[in-house]
Amino acid sequence: MFDGLYFEFPRLIFIIFVFVACATLCKMKVPSIYFPHTSQFIKQSVSASKLLLLLRWLGIIMLILAFMSPVKDEPYELEPRDGYEIALILDASESMKAQGFDKSNLALTRFDVVKNIVNDFIKERKSDNIGLVVFGQYSFIASPLTYDANILNKIVSQLYIGMAGKYTALNTSLAQGVNLLKMSKSKSKVAILLTDGYSTREIDKIPLNIALDMAKKEGITVYPIGIGNSHEYNQNVLLKIADYTGGVAFGASSAAELEKIYKKIDELEKSEIKSETFTYLKYYYMYPLFISLLSLMLYVYLRNKRGTS
């Protein structure tokens, strides 16, 4: 239990010499330092007690040890996971307001359906480190990589159409997904890019070739998904993204098809993510402090009892 124990303030041990000097040079004043009822503690019979002497010095020594703050470094390790790291890149542009994508609930918008399916996907990926990018006319990282599915699902539930502008900056969103995965040490990096429209050239500042080069340089496999009618999104661009990065392009005209696509992606090869080791300080000062208080309380009790007997 106490292997590897050390003191944060070891030099406080020299305080003991103050007590030794005081006990030697000013014996009559020792009781007044600790106990206000000096007149009751000066009887020769009390001072001669070996038990009281032991209790007094035990209390002092333990108190000094408590002040020295005994601590121990306790390492703990995050368990390695056989998952991989995923960037979910979601289109939140104005076109995602379109309804009728879910045949069982025509009132739902495309974005509502996507959020529900993505939440289910996140729940199934218990061993994966997942981050979230949202885009419209600009893109931003809504969540860094995390294993916490509850936090991710809460973030997804709070997303809304138009929060990143009403237009579509597809290339910029891909570059942002690369930035999200850039610091990852995993051998398997995946970006799932979902959109329902064409990239708006006027506001998409990053050329597609540059975004693709960024993804390839980082070893990221991109799985682009186009939703809605096939003419609503640029199939050629999605195919180019998939071919260049080693992924597969998908198209979904309904919620049921989109669910199947995410299940298909769920079958991707997994690679081990290295675990991380951390340490924290575990304090043990309470043990000598408890012994000190107990000893001094017993010392006071016995000395009072003998002094009045």
Secondary structure as GFF3:
##gff-version 3
##sequence-region A 1 309
A	DSSP	beta_strand	6	7	.	.	.	ID=ss1
A	DSSP	three_ten_helix	10	14	.	.	.	ID=ss2
A	DSSP	alpha_helix	15	25	.	.	.	ID=ss3
A	DSSP	three_ten_helix	27	29	.	.	.	ID=ss4
A	DSSP	alpha_helix	30	34	.	.	.	ID=ss5
A	DSSP	three_ten_helix	38	41	.	.	.	ID=ss6
A	DSSP	alpha_helix	44	47	.	.	.	ID=ss7
A	DSSP	alpha_helix	50	67	.	.	.	ID=ss8
A	DSSP	beta_strand	70	77	.	.	.	ID=ss9
A	DSSP	beta_strand	85	91	.	.	.	ID=ss10
A	DSSP	three_ten_helix	94	97	.	.	.	ID=ss11
A	DSSP	alpha_helix	110	124	.	.	.	ID=ss12
A	DSSP	beta_strand	129	135	.	.	.	ID=ss13
A	DSSP	beta_strand	139	146	.	.	.	ID=ss14
A	DSSP	alpha_helix	149	157	.	.	.	ID=ss15
A	DSSP	alpha_helix	170	181	.	.	.	ID=ss16
A	DSSP	beta_strand	189	195	.	.	.	ID=ss17
A	DSSP	alpha_helix	208	217	.	.	.	ID=ss18
A	DSSP	beta_strand	220	227	.	.	.	ID=ss19
A	DSSP	alpha_helix	235	245	.	.	.	ID=ss20
A	DSSP	beta_strand	250	252	.	.	.	ID=ss21
A	DSSP	alpha_helix	255	265	.	.	.	ID=ss22
A	DSSP	beta_strand	277	283	.	.	.	ID=ss23
A	DSSP	alpha_helix	286	308	.	.	.	ID=ss24
###
